[in-house]
């Protein structure tokens, strides 16, 4: 490289360009630092302390993390969180895919049905949860009133330890299924028509065409929706807080609700921070695991 080119690269114009570049990205860097990195760093430090609401905090090292391993309630709420995730994710993905298949056609008035299913996504989670709590009411709830019309006495949905979590799962699925439905509709409309024509010429029926053409071509979208839905289900809080408060008998107390309880009811901010980091590690590990497994089933990712 010649000296003249080095001068041009390190000249006043180059320095001005670098300064301008840093100025343009500085709002993002500043926001990322203040709103993400700093809170994460502070939360990690708090997780290493005994940090009450009032009084001085004391550094205790990894004691909070060791206590988590022997905390019976932690394992119970972790089991509830896994139960919620295992129930919500398959139901959400399958229902969204079925709705996507039904509503991906270009028919007159189809947009009305798409809008009706997507509206709950834009609805406030708190409002949605309050409405469904009223619908699940034992005596005056709409669901039990409808059951009573056909001679069935409805159960106490939100007061039965065996029914409360399934009720919350159904509420959550109906709230968010529209988002995945829209993603599936977009993916289905991008499948080349020539592949369907070739399958028809080969004598493939609808079932064979779906499993050999449609499903493989939309696996990238399936992967995206699974990752997003799993992460969202592990962070469930609002509907639990509004509908059940973690009850009855802790049957719906999930990990995020337990973190909130430790932090804002018992004011054990250090322990709550350690629980939050455990949740962060769980989400990270599951996401990385899904990212690795994608090579086995996502179309076009085998050689990635």
C-alpha positions in Angstrom: 0.0 0.0 0.0 1.4 3.4 -1.0 2.0 6.3 1.4 -0.5 8.5 -0.5 -3.3 5.9 0.0 -2.5 5.6 3.7 -2.7 9.4 4.0 -6.1 9.4 2.3 -7.4 6.7 4.6 -6.2 8.4 7.7 -6.8 12.0 6.4 -9.4 14.5 7.7 -12.2 13.2 5.5 -11.7 9.6 6.8 -11.7 10.9 10.4 -14.9 12.9 9.8 -16.6 9.9 8.3 -15.7 7.8 11.3 -17.0 10.5 13.7 -20.2 10.8 11.7 -20.6 7.0 11.8 -20.2 6.9 15.6 -22.6 9.8 16.0 -25.2 8.0 13.9 -25.0 4.8 15.9 -24.5 6.5 19.3 -28.2 6.6 20.2 -28.5 2.8 19.6 -25.2 2.1 21.5 -26.2 4.4 24.4 -29.7 2.9 24.6 -28.3 -0.7 24.4 -25.8 0.1 27.2 -28.2 2.0 29.5 -31.3 -0.1 28.9 -29.8 -3.6 28.5 -26.2 -4.1 29.5 -26.2 -1.9 32.6 -29.5 -3.5 34.0 -28.1 -7.0 33.2 -24.9 -6.2 35.0 -26.6 -4.7 38.0 -29.0 -7.7 38.2 -26.1 -10.1 38.1 -24.4 -8.2 40.9 -27.6 -8.3 42.9 -27.9 -12.0 42.4 -24.6 -12.3 44.3 -25.9 -10.4 47.3 -28.5 -10.4 50.0 -30.3 -7.3 48.8 -33.4 -6.3 50.9 -35.7 -3.4 50.1 -34.5 -1.5 53.2 -31.1 -1.7 54.8 -27.7 -2.5 53.5 -27.0 -5.3 51.0 -24.3 -7.9 51.7 -22.2 -9.8 49.2 -22.8 -13.5 49.6 -21.3 -14.9 46.4 -23.1 -17.9 44.9 -25.2 -18.6 48.0 -28.4 -17.6 46.2 -27.7 -20.0 43.3 -26.9 -22.9 45.7 -30.1 -22.1 47.5 -32.1 -22.4 44.3 -30.9 -26.0 43.9 -32.5 -26.9 47.3 -35.5 -24.7 46.9 -38.5 -27.0 46.7 -40.8 -24.2 45.5 -38.4 -23.4 42.6 -38.6 -27.0 41.3 -42.4 -26.9 41.6 -42.7 -23.6 39.7 -40.2 -24.9 37.1 -42.4 -27.9 36.6 -45.4 -25.7 36.2 -43.6 -23.6 33.6 -42.6 -26.8 31.7 -46.2 -27.9 31.9 -47.4 -24.6 30.5 -44.9 -24.6 27.7 -45.5 -28.3 26.8 -49.2 -27.6 26.6 -49.1 -24.2 24.8 -46.5 -24.7 22.1 -47.9 -27.7 20.3 -51.4 -26.4 20.5 -50.5 -23.0 19.3 -48.4 -24.2 16.4 -50.8 -26.8 15.2 -53.8 -24.5 15.5 -52.0 -21.6 13.8 -50.9 -23.9 10.9 -54.5 -25.2 10.4 -55.8 -21.7 10.4 -53.1 -20.7 8.0 -54.0 -23.5 5.6 -57.7 -22.5 5.8 -57.2 -18.8 5.4 -54.2 -18.7 2.9 -56.5 -18.8 -0.1 -57.4 -15.6 -2.0 -61.1 -15.6 -1.5 -63.6 -12.8 -1.2 -64.1 -11.9 2.5 -61.2 -14.0 3.7 -59.5 -10.9 5.1 -62.4 -10.5 7.6 -61.7 -13.9 9.1 -57.9 -13.2 9.3 -58.6 -9.9 11.0 -61.0 -11.5 13.5 -58.4 -14.1 14.5 -55.5 -11.5 14.6 -57.4 -8.9 16.7 -56.7 -10.7 20.1 -52.9 -10.3 19.4 -53.4 -6.5 19.5 -55.7 -6.6 22.5 -54.3 -5.7 25.9 -53.2 -8.9 27.7 -54.7 -7.6 31.0 -58.0 -6.9 29.4 -58.0 -10.2 27.6 -57.2 -12.0 30.9 -59.9 -10.2 32.8 -62.6 -11.0 30.2 -61.6 -14.7 30.2 -61.5 -14.8 34.0 -65.1 -13.6 34.0 -66.0 -16.2 31.3 -64.5 -18.9 33.5 -66.5 -17.8 36.6 -68.1 -20.8 38.3 -71.7 -19.6 38.7 -72.1 -16.7 36.3 -69.4 -17.3 33.7 -70.4 -17.6 30.1 -68.8 -21.0 29.6 -70.6 -22.6 32.5 -73.9 -20.9 31.5 -73.6 -22.4 28.0 -72.8 -25.9 29.5 -75.8 -25.5 31.8 -78.1 -24.9 28.7 -77.2 -28.5 27.6 -77.6 -30.0 31.0 -74.0 -30.0 32.1 -72.9 -28.4 35.4 -69.6 -26.7 34.7 -66.6 -27.0 37.0 -64.8 -24.3 39.0 -62.3 -23.8 36.2 -59.9 -21.5 38.0 -60.3 -23.0 41.4 -59.6 -26.6 40.5 -55.8 -27.5 40.6 -56.3 -29.9 37.7 -58.2 -27.4 35.5 -56.6 -24.1 36.2 -53.5 -24.5 34.2 -55.3 -26.0 31.1 -57.7 -23.0 31.3 -54.9 -20.5 31.3 -53.2 -22.4 28.4 -56.4 -22.2 26.3 -56.7 -18.5 27.1 -53.0 -17.9 26.1 -53.3 -19.9 22.8 -56.4 -18.0 21.7 -54.7 -14.7 22.6 -51.6 -15.2 20.5 -52.4 -17.8 17.8 -53.1 -15.1 15.3 -49.5 -14.0 15.1 -48.2 -17.4 14.1 -51.2 -17.8 11.8 -50.1 -14.6 9.8 -46.5 -16.0 9.6 -47.8 -19.3 8.3 -50.1 -17.6 5.7 -47.1 -15.6 4.4 -45.0 -18.8 4.2 -47.7 -20.8 2.5 -48.2 -18.1 -0.1 -44.5 -18.3 -1.0 -44.5 -22.0 -1.8 -43.9 -22.3 -5.6 -47.0 -23.4 -7.5 -44.8 -25.5 -9.8 -44.1 -27.9 -6.9 -47.9 -28.5 -6.5 -48.3 -29.0 -10.2 -45.4 -31.5 -10.2 -47.0 -33.4 -7.2 -50.3 -33.5 -9.0 -48.7 -34.9 -12.1 -47.0 -37.6 -10.0 -50.5 -38.6 -8.6 -50.0 -37.3 -5.1 -53.1 -36.7 -3.0 -53.7 -33.8 -0.6 -52.1 -35.6 2.3 -49.0 -36.6 0.4 -48.7 -33.1 -1.1 -48.9 -31.5 2.3 -46.3 -33.7 4.0 -43.9 -33.9 1.0 -44.3 -30.4 -0.5 -46.0 -27.9 1.8 -44.6 -28.8 5.2 -40.9 -29.1 4.1 -41.1 -25.8 2.3 -42.5 -23.9 5.3 -40.2 -25.5 7.9 -38.1 -22.3 8.3 -41.3 -20.6 9.4 -42.2 -23.5 11.7 -38.7 -23.2 13.2 -39.2 -19.4 13.8 -42.7 -19.8 15.3 -41.5 -22.6 17.6 -38.5 -20.6 18.9 -40.7 -17.5 19.5 -43.5 -19.4 21.1 -41.2 -21.4 23.4 -39.5 -18.2 24.6 -42.8 -16.5 25.1 -44.3 -19.4 27.1 -41.3 -19.5 29.4 -41.9 -15.8 30.2 -45.6 -16.1 30.9 -46.8 -13.8 33.7 -49.7 -11.4 32.9 -52.4 -14.0 32.5 -51.3 -15.9 35.6 -51.2 -12.7 37.7 -54.7 -11.6 36.6 -56.5 -14.9 36.4 -55.1 -17.2 39.2 -52.4 -15.4 41.2 -50.4 -18.6 41.0 -53.2 -20.7 42.6 -55.0 -22.8 43.5 -52.4 -24.6 45.7 -49.6 -23.2 43.5 -50.8 -25.2 40.5 -50.3 -22.2 38.2 -47.4 -20.5 39.8 -44.8 -20.3 37.1 -41.2 -19.1 37.2 -41.7 -15.5 36.3 -44.5 -15.2 38.8 -42.2 -16.7 41.4 -39.5 -14.1 40.5 -42.0 -11.3 40.8 -43.3 -12.7 44.2 -39.8 -12.9 45.6 -38.9 -9.4 44.4 -42.0 -7.3 45.0 -43.9 -9.2 47.7 -41.0 -10.5 49.8 -38.5 -7.9 48.7 -35.7 -10.5 48.3 -34.2 -8.7 45.3 -30.9 -10.7 45.4 -32.7 -14.1 45.3 -35.1 -12.8 42.7 -32.2 -11.7 40.5 -30.6 -15.1 40.7 -33.9 -16.7 39.7 -34.0 -14.3 36.7 -30.6 -15.4 35.6 -31.5 -19.0 35.9 -34.5 -18.3 33.7 -32.2 -16.5 31.3 -29.9 -19.5 31.1 -32.8 -21.9 30.5 -34.1 -19.7 27.6 -30.5 -19.5 26.2 -29.9 -23.2 26.4 -33.2 -24.1 24.8 -32.8 -21.6 22.0 -29.2 -22.8 21.3 -30.5 -26.4 21.3 -33.2 -25.6 18.9 -30.7 -23.7 16.7 -28.5 -26.8 16.5 -31.4 -29.2 15.9 -32.7 -27.1 13.0 -30.1 -28.7 10.7 -31.9 -32.0 11.0 -35.4 -30.9 9.9 -35.4 -27.3 8.5 -35.4 -27.2 4.7 -32.2 -25.7 3.3 -30.4 -25.8 6.7 -28.7 -29.2 6.3 -25.4 -27.8 5.2 -25.6 -24.6 7.3 
